[in-house]
Each structure stands twice: as structure tokens, then as C-alpha cells.
Amino acid sequence: MAYISKKSLLTAYKILSHNTSSPSSQGATQFISAIRYLFALDRFVLRYNKNCDTKEKEDREQFINYVGDIVRIDGSYYTSNFFTDIKNEKDYKVGSNFFSVNVVKESIANPAVVHDFPRRTKDAALFNVQNGVLSINKAFYKNINKYITDKDCKIALAIWLCRMYDFSVSEIGASEIQAILSKYYTTELLNELLPTNSDFTEYIVKYGRLEISQEKAKIAIKEILRMFDKENSDNTNPQYYEYIDIITAIKTKPFLLLAGISGTGKSRIVRELARACWDEDSIEYKAQKPKNFEVIQVKPNWHDSTELIGYVSRVSGTPVYVIGDFLRFITQAWENLDIPYFLCLDEMNLAPVEQYFAEFLSVIESRKSNEDGTITTDPILKKSTEDWYRVLTAELTGGNETLRNRFLEEGITIPQNLIVMGTVNMDETTFSFSRKVLDRAMTIEMNEVDLYAGLDSKYEHIGKLNSDMLIGTAVEGVDVYADNEEVCNKVLSYLQAVNDVLNGTPFKIAYRTRNEFLLYVVNNLPYNLDEKGNEFSEDEVIAIALDEITSMKILSRIEGDDTKIKHSLLESLITTIEAQLLILTGEEKKIESISVAKLKEMKERLTLSGYTSFWS
């Protein structure tokens, strides 16, 4: 017996994670979905010499099995992106995400129409669908190159597909891989996938020869997570474990309020998050202020955006744009799109946020996810044909003509790697937040104080953060629903129950909050280990995430006296949230709810003073 070793397979897995520039993005997941369906269909047609009719039970079951052979890791655990999004579904979500929705469902509703799959990627169809029947179109095989562009990724996929097969040879090369795969896939498909001998030789030089094992490799989920620094060698989660709520909130929406008493390290944590984006031996990590961090002190006299964005001055007679610090930082972020850039607005509510930050609050709602995984916004400073704008763009970009041309054509927009975090103290010297601000921001309280913290190191040891962990590619619920339908339906069921309690109050939630709930929970799915390396079930992860974002997005909006907020409302919320979380976890895995604890605190405050709010 001669099988490809676990080491060689994990190497191939990691190479496949680099098939796109952002392996955790929705685009990466869609690419892998398309690839797995094409290979499964090709194998089905070769085996049975017929098209796959998804209306037939036997056809559906066999197709699902073939999909599993492509993405299965262990039992029903499978990868959706060859990165860290590892799921546990018996049908690999083929039933809920492919047969029941998408183009297959539409083709049954319109049986006379021949549909291309996928439809999202222009001129890159892989097969046809008509009346629920999946059929090969050999002219489309060449399009596989639009989904797997790198030759190393092609070789890695070929190696991964061979992981369960016995080679019965002393050394595995390109010809041996071809011989194995030709038993299961058509020549036409393999011609687009398989490497030349020289390509394979280059692969071996870069990554090492394919090692052989006497037994089929059994890959544990923890081994994959560890490979991507999701676990340390001592079976504990990396240091960023305690910051997962902040990290996930940022990825959900890059506008976050850190609230709490003065001196709890709110500004410091923003700086340290920026620092954590660099390697520990780098200049930026060791710098007092990494280049991807900027702090702006909010002043009480700010009532418009001139201090942040700037303004056109006509004092000299010739219009000149006076550049604000925020605008300069936006430009710096545009010049380094692969690095998250953190802007800290310190003591953000010393002035009315909705006044001095009006342009940003408007623009943040214009975010749109593009097919290539990028996110664009409306301009925060519109383009102009006047001379002052041409001078401004030249000064900002400093010779970067590509960026300047972008600004000249589109105006100055918010780059997707820009993260705005405001520190908030709630006392008699500050302004309360309007509904407009709270609806557009994520909110996290930081009131816990560890007096021993920060005494053993000058830096916060967060652990290395990469851009995929912080920069999201999804903006609305529709961007994640199709690939996470079952999870999203659980979120919607929870939200509906909570919204029923809020019905008739000004705190009832709508589509913006719904979208943020869906994004937050889906973004939280990879973080399925506790601080000791113990694995949570998917429902436990969902429950924890729902509890966190309930506090962030629903409770933060509840404020008023006892004429507006009744004890019965808070009691009903407590009961409903407890019951809904219990449905997910069961009594044995019951979580300690932060939102329920906050509601009890708010209820007590209402009793004592006749007034309550989220803010401590």
C-alpha cells in the first residue's frame, strides 16, 4: 500500500488556500463551490454515461458523494474554501445551497431555459442546467482556468484529489497522478488541470517531494487550524482568542465604538490591533506608532467635518483645499490595500458625532460588495473639475499616478481596509449617541479592569492578525445567505423571536440590523475553539455570536425613562433571549449570556432611578 502522506496533503491544502488573494472571502468560497460541482459532475457523467438529474434521488445522492470526495476532510467535516471555514454537514450543503436554491431551483421553475452555472462570474460558466438536469458542456472545460489560475494550485488540487487512493509505487510523480485520476475524471477535464512534467518538477523543488505512507492519511481538523495559526502547539487558541468579538465586529462592519470607563485601555487596544497586523520582528511592530494607525483627538467645538476631511479656503482669492487628517489617512490606506488601517477617534462623543462625522456615516451605508470580492463606497469627497481638486489629488497621492487617476475619476472613496474605531466615555461631559450613529456602528463595552495587565510587556500580545481576519468582503445578508442558508435561518428565527418582543417599541430592528446579525454570525463560524483548544459545535458558535451581537446592536439602542421602557419589556427580552439561546445549546452547553446580564443591569437601573440605558 502506498498513499500520499499527511504532510504532503496538508501542504497541498495550504497551497489551495492561496487560490484567491483573500481565502476567507465569499469569492473564495464561491470559487471552491464551482470547482467541486464541476468535478463531481464530470465524475458522475464518466461513471454513469448520462447527465445528472437532481430530481432523481439516486442521482442526487451519488452527486453528493462525489462532492464529498473533493472537499471531505474527516467524516462529514469538509472545507468550503481550503482555508479555515470547516463545516460539518452530511450533504456538504449540496442539498440546501445548490439543489434547493440557486440556478438548479430556477431551472426547474423554467424548464425550457438552458442555464449556465455559475452565473455570477462573467463568461466563466462550467456546465449547463436545464429542468434540474446537470449536463457537461465540453466547451466550458477551458473556463476552469478562470477559477484556478496558478499552476501550483492546479497541482495541489490534483494531489488532494488523490488523497484516498492507493498508488502501489515507491515514488509518486506526475504520470502516477494522471493514471489514478484518469480512472475517475474525463480526459478533457484533466487536460485543463494536470501539470506537465516540468511543472511538477518545479512544484517538488518548491515544496518537497510527495512523501508516501502505508496507510490513508487521517487529517484532524486541529491540524488544519494549527497550520493557519488557529492553534498553538500547546493546544491552546492563539492570543487573539479574547479579542474575537472585536475582530468579528470589525469584519462585519469597519466602524466600531469601544465604550467604557476612562483608563480601561480603549485607545491602546486600537493601536495594538494595528500593531498585530505586522510580524513581531518588523520595524512597524516595534514602532511607537505603526504606520497603519492614527489617532485623532475629538474636540468639543467640532460641529462639522472641516477638522477631519478639510475644506476649500478662498481667503487668498485662489481656492485652496485645506486637508484634514482623516483625508490624509484615507489616502495612506489606499496605498497599502493589503494592510488593515486603523483610525482611532479618541473620546469620540465629546462633540455630536452625527454632525462632525456626517459624511462618513452616510458613506458607510453605501458600501457594496463586488463580484471580485472588493468593497466600494460612494465618495466621501466628490470629484471636481476645479483646479483646487487637481492640486489636492496631486498633494495627497505624492506621485502615485494610478491612485491619483482613481481619485480624479471617482472622487475620494473609503478603501475597504480602513477601520474606524471610536473610544467612548459616557458621563456628563459627553454627548449621547443618536439612533443614526448607533444603527451604523458596532458597539462593545470595555469596563473590565485587570490590574495585573500590561505589567509584563510593553505590547498587548494579541497574536498575528492577517487581513482576511479583519477585512470583510460581504456587506449585506444576501452576500452570505446562499452559502450559509441553514445557519442564517437559525439567526433569522432568533431575530424574529426578539423582534416580536420589540414590536410596538422604537427599538424594533429592521433590515440593516438583520444584515449585520447574519454577517457577524457567519464571520464568527471559524472561531470554533475555546481558549483550551476544545471544539464548539456549530450551534454553540452561533449562540455565542448571537449573544454578543444582541448586546452590540439591540441593547445599545435601548434608552429612556419608565414612560418609554417598561419592566415588562426588559423581562420579556430576558426570557426570550434565554429561551432562544437554549434551543441552540441545550441545557448542558448553556452559555453565560452577556446580553441577559446587561438586561438585568438595565432593569435594576430602571428600578432605582426610573431611567435606564445600555451605557454603564
Secondary structure, DSSP 4 states (H G I P E B T S, - for coil): --EE-HHHHHHHHHHHTTSSS-TTSHHHHHHHHHHHHHHHHHHHHHHHSS-EETTSHHHHHHHHHHHHHHHEEETTEEESSSSS-EEE-TTTTHIIIIISSHHHHHHHHSTTPPEEE--SSTT---EEEETTEEE--GGGGGGGGGT---HHHHHHHHHHHTTT----SSS--HHHHHHHHTTTS-HHHHHHHPPPHHHHHHHHHHH----EESS-----HHHHHHHTTSS-TTS---GGGGGHHHHHHHHH-SEEEEE-STTSSHHHHHHHHHHTTS-TTSHHHHSSS-TTEEEEE--TT--SGGGTTEEEE-TTSS-EEEE-HHHHHHHHHHTTTTS-EEEEEETGGGS-HHHHTHHHHHHGGG-EE-TTS-EE--EEE---SSHHHHHHHHHHHTT-HHHHHHHHHH-EE--TTEEEEEEE--STTSPPPPHHHHHHSEEEE-----TTTTSS-SS-------HHHH--S--STHHHHGGGHHHHHHHHHHHHHHHHHHTTSTT---HHHHHHHHHHHHHHTT--B-TTSPBPPHHHHHHHHHHHHHHHHTGGG-EEETTTS-HHHHHHHHHHHHHHHHHHHTTTT----HHHHHHHHHHHHHHHHSEEES--
